[in-house]
């Protein structure tokens, strides 16, 4: 039995069972012709919330039985875990359930255009149009999605969408449908299914962030190459730590399908000494002058002997520096004038 006959047997079986089936991607590679390709561009609806009823605002297209639909996905899929197709089934076709099938194809060639009607591709998923006036098809785009099949919605498998489109073909599965029914058209619209998560991006002044450790609500998380991770919506406590810098803690609000950016200036654990000294004072240690920047300078932890010099006067001070602490030092050279 050749592949075409095997495929026909499988289609008949799933029609009899009234279910959708998974077609292994590497089992069949089809060459087929469609009457025309209809394009549905989701970019216009990318800013809309999938929880809102925007059906009257979404772009709608009409697709016949022997047509194909090319769904152009939004360019930014950051917060999209899938798409939802809402299909209005003509009442005349609803009287002939399971006679028309829809199939999602992978690796479609050539890239769909209005001029092309001949294609090759691998059939990924096949479903039937039921004897009802509407059908909702849920197409996941990422693994670990939270999309669920319901009595009113069919969930497919994840298609290959690296070229930013999904290709679906309609075709007749059974004979005996009146010619008038064959002329009917489905009305299809699509909207994104958003993740129930938001994006947190952490930016720091560290040149090497390999040893950066991030905790969210006291649990360690990993950041991607852009310094980002996805979190559930709500308030979170973010902890940031790394070698040779002071630990930082921030509280932020994560919103659904939005990015929150934390820009954190991490401070070194090297002790700082804030100097309140007269202008022109020179500070040395072991005859080496210490450079003062913004009225402060740093010293390694341990014992130090500092010499403060100005106008021929010197003050010597022995100090102990502990890592992670800051200090202040005040130097005053007094000139006391009194009347004898």
GIWOSUL-V296582 format. One record per run of one state. SS is the DSSP state (H for helix, E for strand, - for the rest). FROM is the first residue (numbers start at 1). TO is the last residue. Records with the same first field share a line. If there is no record, write none. Layout:
# GIWOSUL-V296582
SS: FROM-TO / FROM-TO
This chain:
# GIWOSUL-V296582
-: 1-2 / 18-20 / 23-29 / 34-36 / 46-59 / 64-67 / 73-79 / 89-90 / 95-99 / 110-117 / 129-133 / 141-149 / 151-152 / 156-164 / 173-178 / 183-185 / 195-196 / 205-212 / 217-218 / 222-227 / 233-233 / 242-244 / 246-247 / 255-258 / 265-267 / 269-271 / 277-281 / 286-287 / 290-292 / 294-295 / 299-301 / 311-312 / 322-326 / 331-340
H: 3-17 / 42-45 / 91-94 / 179-182
E: 21-22 / 30-33 / 37-41 / 60-63 / 68-72 / 80-88 / 100-109 / 118-128 / 134-140 / 150-150 / 153-155 / 165-172 / 186-194 / 197-204 / 213-216 / 219-221 / 228-232 / 234-241 / 245-245 / 248-254 / 259-264 / 268-268 / 272-276 / 282-285 / 288-289 / 293-293 / 296-298 / 302-310 / 313-321 / 327-330
